[in-house]
Amino acid sequence: MHGGSRVNRLTLLTTRDCHLCGAARADLGRVAREAGVDWTEIDVADDAALAREYGDRLPVVLLDGREHGYWDVDVPRLKRDLEASSDS
């Protein structure tokens, strides 16, 4: 998990006992490293509003604050979207 004072482009929403979250964490970490961007992990158990909104779809990947995908990381699509949005 990476953090910093600025808002990160990528956020992974997870929760405890999530069997898909480990694979999503590894995939997101790899994509973020390759793209040279930081990412943040948030456990929705610590935020009731996030738990209500995303609880049945975890893990969820947010790109620039918007939902990009859930249950797994679509690596080719995420790479393409990161590259496209950094060109604008």
N, CA, C and O atoms as a Tinker XYZ file with bonds, in Angstrom:
   352  protein
     1  N      0.851000   -1.177000    0.000000    73     2
     2  CA     0.000000    0.000000    0.000000    64     1     3
     3  C      0.890000    1.230000    0.000000    63     2     4     5
     4  O      1.906000    1.293000    0.692000    81     3
     5  N      0.489000    2.179000   -0.775000    73     3     6
     6  CA     1.258000    3.405000   -0.897000    64     5     7
     7  C      0.371000    4.579000   -0.538000    63     6     8     9
     8  O     -0.838000    4.559000   -0.769000    81     7
     9  N      0.977000    5.585000    0.019000    73     7    10
    10  CA     0.214000    6.774000    0.368000    64     9    11
    11  C      1.058000    8.006000    0.175000    63    10    12    13
    12  O      2.221000    7.915000   -0.218000    81    11
    13  N      0.489000    9.140000    0.446000    73    11    14
    14  CA     1.218000   10.383000    0.296000    64    13    15
    15  C      0.284000   11.525000    0.594000    63    14    16    17
    16  O     -0.889000   11.323000    0.908000    81    15
    17  N      0.820000   12.747000    0.490000    73    15    18
    18  CA     0.012000   13.902000    0.816000    64    17    19
    19  C     -0.931000   14.272000   -0.321000    63    18    20    21
    20  O     -1.941000   14.936000   -0.089000    81    19
    21  N     -0.617000   13.853000   -1.554000    73    19    22
    22  CA    -1.513000   14.170000   -2.653000    64    21    23
    23  C     -2.460000   12.997000   -2.891000    63    22    24    25
    24  O     -2.238000   11.892000   -2.397000    81    23
    25  N     -3.501000   13.254000   -3.644000    73    23    26
    26  CA    -4.468000   12.209000   -3.940000    64    25    27
    27  C     -3.860000   11.271000   -4.976000    63    26    28    29
    28  O     -3.321000   11.717000   -5.989000    81    27
    29  N     -3.948000    9.984000   -4.719000    73    27    30
    30  CA    -3.417000    9.004000   -5.653000    64    29    31
    31  C     -4.431000    8.729000   -6.755000    63    30    32    33
    32  O     -5.640000    8.811000   -6.534000    81    31
    33  N     -3.937000    8.407000   -7.927000    73    31    34
    34  CA    -4.798000    8.124000   -9.076000    64    33    35
    35  C     -5.543000    6.813000   -8.903000    63    34    36    37
    36  O     -6.657000    6.664000   -9.405000    81    35
    37  N     -4.948000    5.865000   -8.204000    73    35    38
    38  CA    -5.532000    4.537000   -8.045000    64    37    39
    39  C     -5.857000    4.260000   -6.593000    63    38    40    41
    40  O     -5.064000    4.545000   -5.696000    81    39
    41  N     -7.034000    3.699000   -6.377000    73    39    42
    42  CA    -7.449000    3.285000   -5.046000    64    41    43
    43  C     -8.031000    1.886000   -5.152000    63    42    44    45
    44  O     -8.799000    1.586000   -6.067000    81    43
    45  N     -7.661000    1.041000   -4.214000    73    43    46
    46  CA    -8.210000   -0.307000   -4.135000    64    45    47
    47  C     -9.065000   -0.385000   -2.879000    63    46    48    49
    48  O     -8.566000   -0.205000   -1.768000    81    47
    49  N    -10.347000   -0.654000   -3.059000    73    47    50
    50  CA   -11.253000   -0.832000   -1.930000    64    49    51
    51  C    -11.305000   -2.317000   -1.605000    63    50    52    53
    52  O    -11.580000   -3.141000   -2.477000    81    51
    53  N    -11.043000   -2.653000   -0.357000    73    51    54
    54  CA   -10.981000   -4.044000    0.082000    64    53    55
    55  C    -11.720000   -4.186000    1.405000    63    54    56    57
    56  O    -12.308000   -3.232000    1.914000    81    55
    57  N    -11.677000   -5.379000    1.940000    73    55    58
    58  CA   -12.143000   -5.612000    3.304000    64    57    59
    59  C    -11.501000   -6.892000    3.819000    63    58    60    61
    60  O    -10.957000   -7.679000    3.045000    81    59
    61  N    -11.566000   -7.091000    5.107000    73    59    62
    62  CA   -10.995000   -8.295000    5.707000    64    61    63
    63  C    -11.709000   -9.535000    5.173000    63    62    64    65
    64  O    -12.881000   -9.483000    4.800000    81    63
    65  N    -10.989000  -10.632000    5.144000    73    63    66
    66  CA   -11.530000  -11.926000    4.709000    64    65    67
    67  C    -12.058000  -11.903000    3.276000    63    66    68    69
    68  O    -13.013000  -12.610000    2.954000    81    67
    69  N    -11.450000  -11.105000    2.430000    73    67    70
    70  CA   -11.832000  -11.000000    1.018000    64    69    71
    71  C    -10.888000  -11.892000    0.218000    63    70    72    73
    72  O     -9.707000  -11.572000    0.081000    81    71
    73  N    -11.389000  -13.000000   -0.309000    73    71    74
    74  CA   -10.510000  -13.950000   -0.989000    64    73    75
    75  C     -9.998000  -13.433000   -2.331000    63    74    76    77
    76  O     -8.992000  -13.943000   -2.824000    81    75
    77  N    -10.639000  -12.454000   -2.933000    73    75    78
    78  CA   -10.170000  -11.892000   -4.205000    64    77    79
    79  C     -9.218000  -10.711000   -4.027000    63    78    80    81
    80  O     -8.525000  -10.323000   -4.967000    81    79
    81  N     -9.184000  -10.146000   -2.836000    73    79    82
    82  CA    -8.435000   -8.907000   -2.607000    64    81    83
    83  C     -6.928000   -9.083000   -2.750000    63    82    84    85
    84  O     -6.252000   -8.169000   -3.222000    81    83
    85  N     -6.386000  -10.226000   -2.359000    73    83    86
    86  CA    -4.949000  -10.444000   -2.465000    64    85    87
    87  C     -4.466000  -10.398000   -3.906000    63    86    88    89
    88  O     -3.459000   -9.757000   -4.207000    81    87
    89  N     -5.182000  -11.077000   -4.798000    73    87    90
    90  CA    -4.808000  -11.073000   -6.212000    64    89    91
    91  C     -4.960000   -9.674000   -6.805000    63    90    92    93
    92  O     -4.114000   -9.229000   -7.580000    81    91
    93  N     -6.041000   -8.982000   -6.440000    73    91    94
    94  CA    -6.252000   -7.624000   -6.941000    64    93    95
    95  C     -5.146000   -6.694000   -6.451000    63    94    96    97
    96  O     -4.672000   -5.843000   -7.204000    81    95
    97  N     -4.738000   -6.851000   -5.203000    73    95    98
    98  CA    -3.661000   -6.036000   -4.625000    64    97    99
    99  C     -2.362000   -6.242000   -5.402000    63    98   100   101
   100  O     -1.668000   -5.277000   -5.723000    81    99
   101  N     -2.035000   -7.496000   -5.703000    73    99   102
   102  CA    -0.806000   -7.801000   -6.440000    64   101   103
   103  C     -0.870000   -7.225000   -7.853000    63   102   104   105
   104  O      0.096000   -6.617000   -8.315000    81   103
   105  N     -1.993000   -7.409000   -8.543000    73   103   106
   106  CA    -2.141000   -6.892000   -9.905000    64   105   107
   107  C     -2.076000   -5.369000   -9.925000    63   106   108   109
   108  O     -1.390000   -4.787000  -10.765000    81   107
   109  N     -2.784000   -4.727000   -9.006000    73   107   110
   110  CA    -2.793000   -3.269000   -8.965000    64   109   111
   111  C     -1.405000   -2.734000   -8.638000    63   110   112   113
   112  O     -0.967000   -1.745000   -9.225000    81   111
   113  N     -0.711000   -3.381000   -7.705000    73   111   114
   114  CA     0.641000   -2.960000   -7.362000    64   113   115
   115  C      1.576000   -3.027000   -8.557000    63   114   116   117
   116  O      2.391000   -2.129000   -8.767000    81   115
   117  N      1.456000   -4.093000   -9.338000    73   115   118
   118  CA     2.307000   -4.257000  -10.516000    64   117   119
   119  C      1.998000   -3.189000  -11.570000    63   118   120   121
   120  O      2.917000   -2.578000  -12.114000    81   119
   121  N      0.724000   -2.962000  -11.860000    73   119   122
   122  CA     0.332000   -1.951000  -12.837000    64   121   123
   123  C      0.791000   -0.564000  -12.385000    63   122   124   125
   124  O      1.317000    0.209000  -13.185000    81   123
   125  N      0.594000   -0.255000  -11.121000    73   123   126
   126  CA     0.981000    1.050000  -10.592000    64   125   127
   127  C      2.487000    1.265000  -10.697000    63   126   128   129
   128  O      2.939000    2.342000  -11.084000    81   127
   129  N      3.265000    0.233000  -10.349000    73   127   130
   130  CA     4.725000    0.354000  -10.475000    64   129   131
   131  C      5.136000    0.613000  -11.917000    63   130   132   133
   132  O      5.951000    1.492000  -12.196000    81   131
   133  N      4.561000   -0.166000  -12.830000    73   131   134
   134  CA     4.908000   -0.011000  -14.241000    64   133   135
   135  C      4.515000    1.366000  -14.775000    63   134   136   137
   136  O      5.211000    1.926000  -15.622000    81   135
   137  N      3.401000    1.912000  -14.281000    73   135   138
   138  CA     2.921000    3.216000  -14.739000    64   137   139
   139  C      3.567000    4.374000  -13.974000    63   138   140   141
   140  O      3.425000    5.532000  -14.365000    81   139
   141  N      4.275000    4.062000  -12.888000    73   139   142
   142  CA     4.915000    5.111000  -12.097000    64   141   143
   143  C      3.932000    5.956000  -11.303000    63   142   144   145
   144  O      4.152000    7.149000  -11.095000    81   143
   145  N      2.835000    5.323000  -10.857000    73   143   146
   146  CA     1.847000    6.049000  -10.050000    64   145   147
   147  C      1.717000    5.386000   -8.686000    63   146   148   149
   148  O      1.988000    4.195000   -8.531000    81   147
   149  N      1.302000    6.165000   -7.709000    73   147   150
   150  CA     1.046000    5.648000   -6.374000    64   149   151
   151  C     -0.383000    5.143000   -6.296000    63   150   152   153
   152  O     -1.230000    5.493000   -7.117000    81   151
   153  N     -0.632000    4.320000   -5.299000    73   151   154
   154  CA    -1.986000    3.831000   -5.078000    64   153   155
   155  C     -2.247000    3.731000   -3.597000    63   154   156   157
   156  O     -1.323000    3.694000   -2.783000    81   155
   157  N     -3.525000    3.687000   -3.258000    73   155   158
   158  CA    -3.973000    3.639000   -1.872000    64   157   159
   159  C     -4.930000    2.467000   -1.717000    63   158   160   161
   160  O     -5.700000    2.156000   -2.626000    81   159
   161  N     -4.875000    1.823000   -0.561000    73   159   162
   162  CA    -5.836000    0.768000   -0.242000    64   161   163
   163  C     -6.702000    1.241000    0.904000    63   162   164   165
   164  O     -6.199000    1.752000    1.905000    81   163
   165  N     -8.006000    1.070000    0.756000    73   163   166
   166  CA    -8.955000    1.458000    1.797000    64   165   167
   167  C     -9.799000    0.245000    2.158000    63   166   168   169
   168  O    -10.375000   -0.400000    1.282000    81   167
   169  N     -9.870000   -0.064000    3.441000    73   167   170
   170  CA   -10.728000   -1.134000    3.939000    64   169   171
   171  C    -12.103000   -0.531000    4.189000    63   170   172   173
   172  O    -12.252000    0.335000    5.051000    81   171
   173  N    -13.107000   -0.980000    3.447000    73   171   174
   174  CA   -14.437000   -0.391000    3.578000    64   173   175
   175  C    -15.078000   -0.672000    4.930000    63   174   176   177
   176  O    -16.055000   -0.015000    5.291000    81   175
   177  N    -14.551000   -1.632000    5.684000    73   175   178
   178  CA   -15.084000   -1.901000    7.021000    64   177   179
   179  C    -14.908000   -0.696000    7.933000    63   178   180   181
   180  O    -15.605000   -0.564000    8.939000    81   179
   181  N    -13.970000    0.186000    7.576000    73   179   182
   182  CA   -13.707000    1.382000    8.379000    64   181   183
   183  C    -14.571000    2.572000    7.963000    63   182   184   185
   184  O    -14.458000    3.648000    8.550000    81   183
   185  N    -15.438000    2.392000    6.952000    73   183   186
   186  CA   -16.249000    3.494000    6.432000    64   185   187
   187  C    -17.632000    2.951000    6.046000    63   186   188   189
   188  O    -17.771000    2.261000    5.036000    81   187
   189  N    -18.639000    3.263000    6.847000    73   187   190
   190  CA   -19.977000    2.705000    6.641000    64   189   191
   191  C    -20.547000    3.058000    5.269000    63   190   192   193
   192  O    -21.200000    2.222000    4.643000    81   191
   193  N    -20.316000    4.266000    4.796000    73   191   194
   194  CA   -20.854000    4.674000    3.492000    64   193   195
   195  C    -20.214000    3.864000    2.369000    63   194   196   197
   196  O    -20.908000    3.418000    1.455000    81   195
   197  N    -18.899000    3.672000    2.430000    73   195   198
   198  CA   -18.224000    2.867000    1.410000    64   197   199
   199  C    -18.681000    1.411000    1.482000    63   198   200   201
   200  O    -18.877000    0.769000    0.450000    81   199
   201  N    -18.848000    0.898000    2.680000    73   199   202
   202  CA   -19.303000   -0.483000    2.850000    64   201   203
   203  C    -20.688000   -0.677000    2.239000    63   202   204   205
   204  O    -20.950000   -1.694000    1.597000    81   203
   205  N    -21.575000    0.299000    2.439000    73   203   206
   206  CA   -22.915000    0.202000    1.846000    64   205   207
   207  C    -22.846000    0.248000    0.319000    63   206   208   209
   208  O    -23.543000   -0.504000   -0.362000    81   207
   209  N    -22.012000    1.126000   -0.207000    73   207   210
   210  CA   -21.954000    1.308000   -1.657000    64   209   211
   211  C    -21.245000    0.163000   -2.384000    63   210   212   213
   212  O    -21.682000   -0.260000   -3.454000    81   211
   213  N    -20.152000   -0.336000   -1.803000    73   211   214
   214  CA   -19.304000   -1.284000   -2.529000    64   213   215
   215  C    -19.221000   -2.677000   -1.906000    63   214   216   217
   216  O    -18.606000   -3.567000   -2.494000    81   215
   217  N    -19.817000   -2.891000   -0.745000    73   215   218
   218  CA   -19.611000   -4.098000    0.035000    64   217   219
   219  C    -19.819000   -5.414000   -0.679000    63   218   220   221
   220  O    -19.135000   -6.388000   -0.361000    81   219
   221  N    -20.738000   -5.486000   -1.635000    73   219   222
   222  CA   -20.988000   -6.755000   -2.315000    64   221   223
   223  C    -20.168000   -6.925000   -3.588000    63   222   224   225
   224  O    -20.319000   -7.930000   -4.284000    81   223
   225  N    -19.302000   -5.960000   -3.909000    73   223   226
   226  CA   -18.535000   -6.021000   -5.148000    64   225   227
   227  C    -17.023000   -6.001000   -4.927000    63   226   228   229
   228  O    -16.279000   -5.787000   -5.884000    81   227
   229  N    -16.556000   -6.210000   -3.733000    73   227   230
   230  CA   -15.129000   -6.059000   -3.436000    64   229   231
   231  C    -14.302000   -7.193000   -4.018000    63   230   232   233
   232  O    -14.777000   -8.323000   -4.128000    81   231
   233  N    -13.071000   -6.892000   -4.386000    73   231   234
   234  CA   -12.410000   -5.594000   -4.381000    64   233   235
   235  C    -12.889000   -4.706000   -5.532000    63   234   236   237
   236  O    -13.375000   -5.192000   -6.553000    81   235
   237  N    -12.740000   -3.398000   -5.340000    73   235   238
   238  CA   -13.107000   -2.408000   -6.343000    64   237   239
   239  C    -11.891000   -1.540000   -6.627000    63   238   240   241
   240  O    -11.205000   -1.096000   -5.706000    81   239
   241  N    -11.628000   -1.300000   -7.913000    73   239   242
   242  CA   -10.552000   -0.403000   -8.329000    64   241   243
   243  C    -11.172000    0.927000   -8.719000    63   242   244   245
   244  O    -12.096000    0.978000   -9.532000    81   243
   245  N    -10.661000    1.997000   -8.138000    73   243   246
   246  CA   -11.070000    3.346000   -8.510000    64   245   247
   247  C     -9.910000    3.994000   -9.258000    63   246   248   249
   248  O     -8.765000    3.934000   -8.811000    81   247
   249  N    -10.205000    4.603000  -10.379000    73   247   250
   250  CA    -9.219000    5.382000  -11.137000    64   249   251
   251  C     -9.678000    6.820000  -11.110000    63   250   252   253
   252  O    -10.767000    7.138000  -11.587000    81   251
   253  N     -8.854000    7.695000  -10.554000    73   251   254
   254  CA    -9.185000    9.109000  -10.415000    64   253   255
   255  C    -10.546000    9.296000   -9.735000    63   254   256   257
   256  O    -11.329000   10.169000  -10.111000    81   255
   257  N    -10.814000    8.449000   -8.716000    73   255   258
   258  CA   -12.019000    8.585000   -7.913000    64   257   259
   259  C    -13.262000    7.950000   -8.494000    63   258   260   261
   260  O    -14.317000    7.968000   -7.860000    81   259
   261  N    -13.160000    7.384000   -9.700000    73   259   262
   262  CA   -14.324000    6.754000  -10.325000    64   261   263
   263  C    -14.108000    5.247000  -10.412000    63   262   264   265
   264  O    -12.989000    4.771000  -10.601000    81   263
   265  N    -15.203000    4.514000  -10.271000    73   263   266
   266  CA   -15.108000    3.057000  -10.325000    64   265   267
   267  C    -14.605000    2.609000  -11.699000    63   266   268   269
   268  O    -15.172000    2.966000  -12.731000    81   267
   269  N    -13.542000    1.828000  -11.687000    73   267   270
   270  CA   -12.954000    1.305000  -12.918000    64   269   271
   271  C    -13.311000   -0.161000  -13.105000    63   270   272   273
   272  O    -13.440000   -0.623000  -14.239000    81   271
   273  N    -13.471000   -0.894000  -12.021000    73   271   274
   274  CA   -13.815000   -2.301000  -12.114000    64   273   275
   275  C    -13.934000   -2.910000  -10.732000    63   274   276   277
   276  O    -13.553000   -2.308000   -9.729000    81   275
   277  N    -14.470000   -4.112000  -10.704000    73   275   278
   278  CA   -14.623000   -4.798000   -9.424000    64   277   279
   279  C    -14.407000   -6.292000   -9.599000    63   278   280   281
   280  O    -14.500000   -6.820000  -10.707000    81   279
   281  N    -14.120000   -6.957000   -8.503000    73   279   282
   282  CA   -13.844000   -8.383000   -8.341000    64   281   283
   283  C    -12.463000   -8.779000   -8.837000    63   282   284   285
   284  O    -11.864000   -9.704000   -8.289000    81   283
   285  N    -11.943000   -8.113000   -9.851000    73   283   286
   286  CA   -10.566000   -8.344000  -10.273000    64   285   287
   287  C    -10.069000   -7.093000  -10.977000    63   286   288   289
   288  O    -10.831000   -6.160000  -11.231000    81   287
   289  N     -8.778000   -7.088000  -11.287000    73   287   290
   290  CA    -8.188000   -5.953000  -11.985000    64   289   291
   291  C     -8.077000   -6.334000  -13.456000    63   290   292   293
   292  O     -7.387000   -7.294000  -13.800000    81   291
   293  N     -8.749000   -5.589000  -14.321000    73   291   294
   294  CA    -8.626000   -5.788000  -15.759000    64   293   295
   295  C     -7.333000   -5.087000  -16.172000    63   294   296   297
   296  O     -7.335000   -3.915000  -16.551000    81   295
   297  N     -6.226000   -5.833000  -16.090000    73   295   298
   298  CA    -4.897000   -5.251000  -16.253000    64   297   299
   299  C     -4.735000   -4.537000  -17.603000    63   298   300   301
   300  O     -4.314000   -3.380000  -17.609000    81   299
   301  N     -5.046000   -5.164000  -18.741000    73   299   302
   302  CA    -4.862000   -4.445000  -20.013000    64   301   303
   303  C     -5.689000   -3.161000  -20.097000    63   302   304   305
   304  O     -5.194000   -2.136000  -20.566000    81   303
   305  N     -6.936000   -3.211000  -19.648000    73   303   306
   306  CA    -7.798000   -2.018000  -19.693000    64   305   307
   307  C     -7.280000   -0.932000  -18.760000    63   306   308   309
   308  O     -7.278000    0.245000  -19.120000    81   307
   309  N     -6.839000   -1.319000  -17.556000    73   307   310
   310  CA    -6.328000   -0.335000  -16.608000    64   309   311
   311  C     -5.069000    0.332000  -17.151000    63   310   312   313
   312  O     -4.925000    1.551000  -17.051000    81   311
   313  N     -4.159000   -0.449000  -17.722000    73   311   314
   314  CA    -2.950000    0.135000  -18.316000    64   313   315
   315  C     -3.314000    1.128000  -19.420000    63   314   316   317
   316  O     -2.777000    2.234000  -19.475000    81   315
   317  N     -4.219000    0.726000  -20.284000    73   315   318
   318  CA    -4.640000    1.591000  -21.397000    64   317   319
   319  C     -5.268000    2.887000  -20.862000    63   318   320   321
   320  O     -4.958000    3.976000  -21.343000    81   319
   321  N     -6.154000    2.757000  -19.860000    73   319   322
   322  CA    -6.840000    3.941000  -19.331000    64   321   323
   323  C     -5.882000    4.861000  -18.570000    63   322   324   325
   324  O     -6.031000    6.082000  -18.621000    81   323
   325  N     -4.912000    4.295000  -17.872000    73   323   326
   326  CA    -3.903000    5.125000  -17.199000    64   325   327
   327  C     -3.087000    5.898000  -18.223000    63   326   328   329
   328  O     -2.833000    7.091000  -18.056000    81   327
   329  N     -2.683000    5.219000  -19.273000    73   327   330
   330  CA    -1.887000    5.857000  -20.321000    64   329   331
   331  C     -2.702000    6.942000  -21.029000    63   330   332   333
   332  O     -2.194000    8.040000  -21.261000    81   331
   333  N     -3.941000    6.652000  -21.370000    73   331   334
   334  CA    -4.792000    7.601000  -22.077000    64   333   335
   335  C     -5.058000    8.846000  -21.233000    63   334   336   337
   336  O     -5.026000    9.963000  -21.749000    81   335
   337  N     -5.320000    8.659000  -19.943000    73   335   338
   338  CA    -5.636000    9.808000  -19.099000    64   337   339
   339  C     -4.407000   10.637000  -18.766000    63   338   340   341
   340  O     -4.530000   11.818000  -18.442000    81   339
   341  N     -3.211000   10.034000  -18.842000    73   339   342
   342  CA    -1.998000   10.813000  -18.570000    64   341   343
   343  C     -1.591000   11.624000  -19.798000    63   342   344   345
   344  O     -0.811000   12.570000  -19.687000    81   343
   345  N     -2.118000   11.256000  -20.978000    73   343   346
   346  CA    -1.815000   12.002000  -22.193000    64   345   347
   347  C     -2.648000   13.268000  -22.318000    63   346   348   349
   348  O     -2.294000   14.163000  -23.085000    81   347
   349  N     -3.759000   13.361000  -21.572000    73   347   350
   350  CA    -4.635000   14.524000  -21.716000    64   349   351
   351  C     -4.150000   15.711000  -20.946000    63   350   352
   352  O     -4.785000   16.765000  -20.971000    81   351
